[in-house]
């Protein structure tokens, strides 16, 4: 993970968080818990952890739940677009865009002309900071440094937008 250029091959992601729960459970007491917003009485109350080297990329997508993204170690750059921009983002497969990397130097408006008018905000998430990512908001995430991030979806209110969304 510390090797320059390790990229996504060395990325411990939320996609396999159920298998990693026991291994990272020793970290939970050190993390704290934002109980004002989150329900502690659920299966994965401590969120889903993302651990990876600089340069890891989560491609342009939207989530089917509201998310609270907490940065623990390192920095991440998020490119965030409101749900209203969906018509410009080439939704392709389930929740992903055909545009996998908005910062790809080979990306051209000839390939994706509607991107020209897409409004996005760049956010650098620093250690100790959290950002609320609303359901259906598009975002791309890149680690600037070695990074540890936790994503929470266990809000004290209903958070089940995925129930009515068509399967992949």
N, C-alpha and C positions, 0 to 999 in steps of 0.2 A: 504493500500500500504506500510505502514511503518512496518508492522508486519513481523518479520523474517519468511522466508519460504512461503510468500504469493504467490510467483511464478506467473505463467501465468494467474491465476484466477483473478488477480487484474491488468491486463495489458490493458491500453488504447492504442489501436493500430491504425495504418494507415488503417487497413481493415474496420474500422468504422469511418474514418475521416470525411466523408461527414456529418454524424449526429453530430459530435462534433465541426464542424467549428464555429458555433456561440458561443458555450461555451468557446472556447479558443481564440476567436478573440481579446479579451482584451489583450492578451500577445503579439500580433504581433508587436506593436510599440517598444517593448523592445528587439526584436530579431535581428533587422537589416535585411539587404537583400543583398546578393551577386550579385548585378545587372550586374556585368561584365560578368557573365556567364548565368544568368537566366532571363527569360522573365517575367516582372511583369504584363503583360496584358493577363493573363489566369485565368481560374476559381479558381484554388487553388494555387495562386502564392506564398503563404506563406508556401508551402510544407505540408507534412503529418506528424503529430506529434505522437510520441511513448512515453508514460509515464508509467513507471512501477517500481516495486520493484527490489531489488537485486535478481538475480537468474532467471529472465525471460529469456526465450530461444526462439529464432526464429531458427527453425531447418534448416538443410542443404538444400539449394535451390539456384536457380539462378533467376534473374529478367529479364523481357522482355523489359526493358528500361535501359538506363544509369542512375545511381543514384549519387547524391551528398548527402552524409550522414554527418550531422552536429551534433556534440555532444554539448549539452547545459549545462546539469547538470549530475554529476556522470560520471562513466567510463563504457565502454563496451569493451568486448573482441571479436574480430572478427577472425575467421579462414577463410582465403581467398584462393581460388584455381582458377587458370586461366581456361578459357573455354576449353583449350586443355586437361584438366584432366577429361572431362566428361565420358570417357570410364571406369574410375576407381571409379565412384561415384554412381553407381546404380540408375540412373535416373528412377523413378518409376511412379509417378503420376504427370502429367503436368510438373511443374518446381521443384518438390521436389524429394529428394533422399529417398531410402529405409532406409538409414542410417540417422536417425533423430537427433542423437547427437554423434558427433565425439569424445566427451569426456566421454561418458558413460562407466563406469568401467566394465560393463557386455559385452561390444562390443568386439568381437573376430575376428581375421583374418580368422578363420574357417568359420564364417558366411559370411564375405565379403573379400575374399582373394585379390581382386584387389586393395583394400585400402592400402595395404602394400607399394605400390610404388607411391601413390598419393603425390604430392608436394604441401604443403600448407604453408602459411605464417601467423603467429600470429601477430595481431595488437591490441594494447590497445589504444582505442580512448578516449582522455581526454577532459574535458570541454574546449570549444573554438576551438577544432580541427575539421577538415572536411577530409573526404576521398572520392575520386572518385571511384565508383564501376562500371566498364564497363559492358555493356550488356553481358549477358550469363556467367559472372564470378560467380562461386559458392562461397557461404559464409554461415557461421553459426554465429549467434550473441547471446551473453549472457551478461546480465547486471551484472556488478560487484557490483554496488551500486544502490541506488534509482537513476533512470535515466530519463532524458528528451532528446529525440533525434528528429531531424527533417530530413526527407528525401525529397529531391527536385528532380523532374524529368522534370521541365519546362525550359529546356535549350533554349538558343537562336538559336539553330540548331535543325534539325529534330531528334526526339527521339521516334520513333514509331515501334520498333522491334516487338511489340506485334501484329501488324496488320496481319502479315503472319504466325504467330505461331498457330499451331492447338489448338482448344479449349480443355479445360479439359474434 
